């Protein structure tokens, strides 16, 4: 009956996702048991928020990070990955020799939301630019794979230092290609930046 259906619906909503933590940056743990906040206090941390693991742009991003990793780390910056699945994208990490990077699972999108990365609209995910760039990525050898995570969640890149955002790039479309080297370069120590740990 209607009352029973309403009760079941309410129950499903209650258990679908845990309440967001007060401080996702502090609570989000990598496979090494270290939080993003802790890592950002050790050295500048380039946090790359990925799309779902089957996306050609996710695969393209990981391949580009692999090629730039040595240069980024020579600048004193460490790379960390955040992905929207409930399992690490093992195949992609192994294929790009990135299994040792700090990797955080965020299936309930607490971190994505904390950094303002919402679900994209139709033009951001399926417009002409996306189709054209997708073709370019496939011609470069990147193929779609099994989908792991929110298919509509937008990616982004942030340089964190001592718990603060010091550089940022929020994709206007899934096909955007961030300038990882510029984003990974720490700015002037005396600059003032907003905290993301409170």
Residue, then its C-alpha position, 0 to 999 in steps of 0.5 A: x500500500x501507499x504507506x508501506x511504499x513511502x516507508x520503504x522509499x524513506x528507508x532507501x534514502x536513509x541508507x543510500x549514503x552516509x552523512x558528509x563528514x565535517x572535514x572531508x579533506x581530513x577524513x579522506x584517506x589514501x591507501x597508505x592511511x594518510x589524509x589529503x590534508x596531512x599530505x598537503x602539509x608535507x609538501x605541495x600536493x597536486x590533487x587530480x579529481x578524475x572522471x569515472x574509470x571508463x571515460x577516455x578523458x580519465x584515461x588520457x589524463x592518467x597517461x599525461x600525468x604519467x608522462x609529466x610525473x618526473x617533472x612535477x616531482x622535481x618541482x617539489x610537488x606530489x601527485x594524489x588522485x581522487x576518483x568517484x568509484x568504490x574500487x581503485x582503477x587498478x588496471x589504469x594505474x598499473x598501465x600507467x605505472x602510477x600504482x604508488x600514487x596516493x589514491x582516494x576513493x570518493x564514491x559518495x562524492x564528499x570531496x568532489x562536492x567540497x571542491x565544488x565539482x558537481x554533476x555536469x550538464x548535457x553540453x559539458x558531457x555530450x556536446x560537439x566539443x566532447x565528441x571531437x575531443x573523444x575522437x582525438x583521444x581514441x585516435x591517440x590510443x585511449x579507449x573507453x573501459x568498464x565504467x566505475x563511478x558517477x558517469x556525470x561527475x565533473x573532474x578538476x585539479x587543485x594544488x594544495x599546500x598546508x591545507x589551502x588551495x593555491x592553484x585550481x582548475x575546474x573543468x568547464x567540459x569533460x574534454x578540457x585539458x588542464x596545464x598540469x605543469x603550471x598547476x603543479x608549480x607552487x606560487x609565492x610563499x607570501x600569497x594568501x589563499x583560502x583554506x579548504x580544511x575548515 
